Amino acid sequence: MEFGFSMRGQYPVGTDMQQSFAKACELARTADRLGYSYLSKGQHYSSTPLQALQQVPFLSRIMAEAPNIKLVTGVVLLPLHKPLDIAEQLATLDVMSGGRLVFGSGIGYRDVEFKAFGTVSKDRGRRFEENLTAIRRLWTEPSVTMKGTHFELDEASCSVMPVQKPTPPFWVGANVDAGVRRAARMADAWMINPHQHVDTIERQLGVYREALAAHGKPEPAALPMMRECFVAETDEKAFRLARPYLEAKYKSYHEWGQDKSMAKGDDNLDLPFEELAEGRFLLGSPERVAEQILGYRERLGVSVIIPSFQSVGTPHEQVLDALHLFAESVMPKVRAAI
């Protein structure tokens, strides 16, 4: 089993962003030294009331701090972009990192982002599929002619090709059943989101595996799962330290409309913290968190866990402590039990 960690790069308004990035570099160096396998960075625009560092430049700089870690775009909001631009940006990232890119993508959900990029939510599925198809072709063909609804490639070529052949891994994030089927059809793996309850994920993995079989595809080489996580010496301490920051994060998600893009029956994040945490978050002592991860492995078959220790406002030293404790106490317990 492999482990990564997610770096949000989101901070409260008024935070010194240069200092915040310096701390992010320290986290990356520490994770590399502790043996984490993946580092994931998301993407959002117009993030009020938060400040946010952008994905590609962030990963381009952070790769130097963590030379052994795979870099996950978790996720590129693909319907907002043009395929040739993303293909060249990410191929450059793969070259600069020596072939460490994992291309994670998703369809997005925030109207403010769609409007700012000149599109609308109802077109996101079609734009996503066209873009993903075009990027795969640009990375594997010397010249591509393809007409989409929002772009036209006329014997276009990618100015730089990825190091990984035939392509870097394609991971697709999805919340609803249609998106899960799309991930099975178009990607190398479904990137399981951190928001859904484990019961929903178990049901959707049935949907995913049925779709894989329908398209004649095997189980993915890696099945990644993202989770909110905080680990401390005791369960009580972990809950106490994580609670205010996770509550604030999920209040923001609710205000942004994240709920609206989730699976029916599991589409309300405006819940009391105890109810929100149950079946969603990895919180507790090393023993408790290791037990939860082993439960996910047995129940779901996941092979990569990508925790996020950092919510908006979480003190840097708390994140560092959790990063250490997870690597030094949780990861060995999980691996010893497998």
Helices and strands as residue ranges (DSSP letters): E 2-7, E 10-12, H 17-34, E 38-41, E 50-52, H 55-62, E 70-73, E 76-77, G 78-80, H 83-96, E 101-106, H 111-116, G 121-123, H 124-140, E 144-147, E 152-156, E 170-174, H 177-186, E 189-192, H 198-214, E 224-231, H 235-256, G 258-261, H 273-277, E 282-284, H 286-300, E 304-308, H 316-325, I 326-330, H 331-337
